[in-house]
Amino acid sequence: MLEFPKTNRRRKLKPFTEKAKAKGWKNKELAERWGVSPRQISNVSAAPKQKDWDALAGVPYKKIPIQTTESRIEELESALKGIASHIETVSPSGFALSSVWHMAKKPFSRDSAGDGVPS
């Protein structure tokens, strides 16, 4: 009896399906979201038009958790502190950069002209 060698080759995903999968969506889920049949999504993924790419670009990521504004601010402040300490370490004459950092930490308010100025 003739035996064929086993291979671990998987079929490569189409770029449209690959992008949808990267955003956490399956074709069936996209079909439900867009109100079309899964077969139509399969057809679209085989030969996507610009409008299909645009529609996919508008689909939100499912796998990325949405952060609250406060947690994002804390994350950015932490990153800025790390950058500032690196600047102070690398540049002993980093007075100008250091003063910019201290200005950036001040909260902003609106003056009567409507310009944002440090308070």
N, C-alpha and C positions, 0 to 999 in steps of 0.2 A: 504494500500500500504506500502511496506517495504522501509524504508529509511536507508541509510548508513551514518554514521557520516562523516563529512567533516574533512579532515586532511590537515595540512600545510606541509606535508612531500614532500620534493623535491627529485628527483632522484639524487643520489650522482654521481658526475663526475668521469670519469676514470682518473687515475693519469696522463696519457699522455695529455689528454684534459685539465686537471686542470693546468698542467705546462704551456701549450700553452696559456691558458687563463690568467695565471699570468703574462705572457710576453706581453699580449695585443692582442693575435691572436685568431681568430675564425678558426674552421676547414676548412671552405670554403676559407678563405684567405690563409691558409697554402697550400691547394690544388692548388690554383692559383700560389702561389710562387714556389711550387715544380713541377708544371706541371703534376699533377695527378688529378683524379676525387675526389670530396668530399666523395664519397663512399669508395674510397681507404684509405683516411685519417681516416674514421670511422673504417675500418678494422684494420688499423695500431694501432689506439688508443685502440682497444679491446685487442690486443696482441702485444705490441711493442717489437721489437728486439733491440739489442744494437745499431745497425746502425741507427734506428729510433730515439733513445734517443740522439745519437750523433748529428744527423741532427737538432733535436729540440734545442739542446744546442747551435748550431751555429746560430740560428735565433735571431736577435737583439730584444731587448725590444722596444715596440712601445710607451709605456706610459711614459717612462722616457725621459725627454727632454735632449738633448745633450748640455752640457755647453761648453762655449768657454774656452779656456785655461786660459785667464786672469781672468775670473770670478772664475774658480776653484782655481787658485793660491791665489786670495784674500780670498776665503773661507778657504783654508788651513792656510794661514797666520793668519787669525783671530782665528782659532782654536789653533794654536801654541801660540799666545799671551795669550789666556785664560789659556792654560796649564802652561805657564811660570809664569803668575801672581799667579796661584794656588800654584806652587812650591815655589815661593818667600814668599807667605803667610804661607804655611804649614811648610816650613823648613827655620828657621831663619839663619842657617848656610849653606844655599843653594848656596854658592859661586861657587862651581864646576858646579852645574846644571845651574846656572845663566850664567856662562861664556860659557857653551856649547850653550845655547840659543843665546847669542850674536854672537858667531862664526857661528851658523847656519843661522843667518840673512845676513851674508856677501855673496855677489855673488861669485860664483866659476869661475875660469878661468883655462886654461890648461897651464902648464909650458912646457919647452922644452922636458921633459921626457914623457909628455903626461898624467901625473898624475893630478888629480883634487886637487888643493890646493886653500885655501882661498886667495883672492887677497887683 
